[in-house]
């Protein structure tokens, strides 16, 4: 069996290192970090052209079909529930902070 470099990124949940094979940057495909995107004007232009070609080839319709499936499957309601829960949490935090401030004033 070949010896290969392991990723070694530590999981916060278990504290164990990742055992996946490392890429050239020393991390696996999952822990390599997010792409920062094109930096040069030529790179940005190349990405824009590739996107135009993809959208012209019918991928736009496939993407819209997936979006409509998501909407029909209750995606919007799920996001509404999440937004309502966030708002409730914010209201609760404000209320507890106000109560604490009121308690300190006495």
Buried (B, 14 or more C-beta within 10 A) or exposed (E): EEEEEBBBBEEEEEEEEBEBEBEEEEBBEEBBEEEEEEEEEEEEEEEEEEEEEEEEEEEEEEEEEEEEEEEEEEEEEEEEEEEEEEEEEEEEEEEEEEEEEEEEEE
